[in-house]
């Protein structure tokens, strides 16, 4: 926990306004925030929603050839190991994306993985987010 907090502290100090590398801390949050809001913060905790977001965005990123195959399966195994949900309930996906607090109605930055431990920021048009499959 100390190591994780130290890494986060260093990123936050370097990027106080959340405009660069600090955005990497938002992995899973784009979908996770939408899930939280969709269910009015009553059905899932923040961690549960982010876990589902991490799996869903990585599975989609693999399907688009941006992430190394097998990465989503590894994430899913870890999520299950810690008794967190990985499968998103049936919901209106366009509503989920529009609820993310960092959505500026045209483009948004999403955090993807090349592979475990190697994240990157991808700017995507909000219309392209409709191609995301909710697993």
C-alpha positions as CSV (number, residue, x, y, z in Angstrom):
1,X,0.0,0.0,0.0
2,X,2.9,2.4,0.8
3,X,4.5,1.8,-2.6
4,X,1.2,2.4,-4.4
5,X,0.6,5.6,-2.4
6,X,4.1,6.8,-3.1
7,X,3.7,6.2,-6.8
8,X,0.4,8.1,-6.8
9,X,1.9,10.9,-4.7
10,X,4.8,11.4,-7.2
11,X,2.4,11.5,-10.2
12,X,0.1,14.0,-8.5
13,X,3.0,16.2,-7.5
14,X,4.4,16.2,-11.1
15,X,0.9,16.8,-12.7
16,X,-1.2,18.7,-10.2
17,X,-3.8,19.7,-12.8
18,X,-4.3,16.2,-14.2
19,X,-3.3,17.1,-17.7
20,X,-0.6,14.6,-18.5
21,X,0.9,11.5,-16.9
22,X,-1.4,11.7,-13.9
23,X,-4.3,10.7,-16.1
24,X,-2.8,7.2,-16.1
25,X,-4.3,6.9,-12.6
26,X,-7.7,7.0,-14.2
27,X,-7.5,3.5,-15.7
28,X,-10.9,1.9,-15.5
29,X,-12.5,5.1,-14.3
30,X,-14.2,6.3,-17.5
31,X,-16.6,3.4,-17.5
32,X,-16.4,3.0,-13.7
33,X,-17.7,6.6,-13.0
34,X,-20.5,6.0,-15.5
35,X,-21.6,2.8,-13.8
36,X,-21.6,4.5,-10.4
37,X,-23.8,7.3,-11.6
38,X,-26.1,5.0,-13.6
39,X,-26.9,3.1,-10.4
40,X,-27.0,6.3,-8.4
41,X,-24.0,5.2,-6.2
42,X,-26.2,2.5,-4.6
43,X,-25.4,-0.8,-6.3
44,X,-21.6,-0.8,-6.6
45,X,-18.7,0.7,-4.7
46,X,-16.2,2.9,-6.5
47,X,-13.7,0.0,-6.5
48,X,-16.3,-2.4,-7.9
49,X,-17.3,0.0,-10.7
50,X,-13.6,0.7,-11.6
51,X,-12.8,-3.0,-11.6
52,X,-15.6,-3.6,-14.2
53,X,-14.3,-0.6,-16.2
54,X,-10.7,-1.9,-16.1
55,X,-11.8,-5.3,-17.5
56,X,-14.3,-3.9,-20.1
57,X,-11.9,-1.2,-21.5
58,X,-9.0,-3.7,-21.7
59,X,-11.1,-6.4,-23.4
60,X,-12.2,-3.8,-26.0
61,X,-8.7,-2.5,-26.4
62,X,-7.5,-6.0,-27.2
63,X,-10.3,-6.4,-29.8
64,X,-9.1,-3.2,-31.5
65,X,-5.5,-4.5,-31.5
66,X,-4.2,-1.8,-29.0
67,X,-3.5,-4.2,-26.1
68,X,-1.6,-7.4,-26.0
69,X,-3.9,-10.4,-26.2
70,X,-4.5,-12.1,-22.8
71,X,-4.2,-8.9,-20.8
72,X,-7.9,-8.7,-20.1
73,X,-7.9,-12.4,-19.0
74,X,-5.2,-11.6,-16.5
75,X,-7.1,-8.6,-15.2
76,X,-10.2,-10.7,-14.9
77,X,-8.4,-13.3,-12.9
78,X,-7.1,-10.7,-10.5
79,X,-10.5,-9.0,-10.1
80,X,-12.1,-12.4,-9.3
81,X,-9.3,-13.2,-6.9
82,X,-10.2,-10.1,-4.9
83,X,-14.0,-10.9,-5.1
84,X,-14.8,-7.9,-7.3
85,X,-17.3,-7.9,-10.1
86,X,-15.9,-7.9,-13.7
87,X,-19.1,-8.2,-15.7
88,X,-21.1,-5.1,-16.3
89,X,-24.9,-5.6,-15.8
90,X,-27.1,-4.9,-18.9
91,X,-27.2,-1.1,-19.2
92,X,-27.5,1.7,-21.8
93,X,-23.9,2.1,-22.8
94,X,-24.4,5.6,-24.4
95,X,-25.8,6.8,-21.1
96,X,-22.8,5.4,-19.2
97,X,-20.2,7.2,-21.4
98,X,-22.1,10.5,-21.2
99,X,-22.0,10.3,-17.4
100,X,-18.2,10.3,-17.0
101,X,-17.1,13.6,-15.4
102,X,-14.2,14.0,-17.9
103,X,-16.4,13.8,-20.9
104,X,-16.4,17.2,-22.8
105,X,-19.1,16.1,-25.2
106,X,-16.8,15.7,-28.2
107,X,-13.5,14.0,-27.1
108,X,-12.2,12.3,-24.1
109,X,-9.0,10.8,-22.9
110,X,-9.2,7.2,-22.0
111,X,-6.5,5.1,-20.4
112,X,-5.5,1.9,-22.1
113,X,-2.8,-0.7,-21.6
114,X,-0.3,-1.9,-24.1
115,X,0.2,-4.7,-21.5
116,X,0.3,-5.1,-17.7
117,X,2.2,-2.2,-16.2
118,X,2.4,-0.2,-19.5
119,X,-0.5,2.2,-19.8
120,X,-1.0,5.0,-22.3
121,X,-3.5,7.9,-22.9
122,X,-5.6,7.8,-26.0
123,X,-7.8,10.7,-27.1
124,X,-11.0,9.3,-28.6
125,X,-14.0,10.9,-30.1
126,X,-17.1,10.4,-28.0
127,X,-18.9,8.9,-31.0
128,X,-16.2,6.2,-31.2
129,X,-16.9,5.3,-27.6
130,X,-20.2,3.9,-28.8
131,X,-18.2,1.0,-30.4
132,X,-17.2,-0.1,-26.9
133,X,-18.9,-3.4,-25.9
134,X,-20.0,-3.8,-22.3
135,X,-19.0,-7.3,-21.3
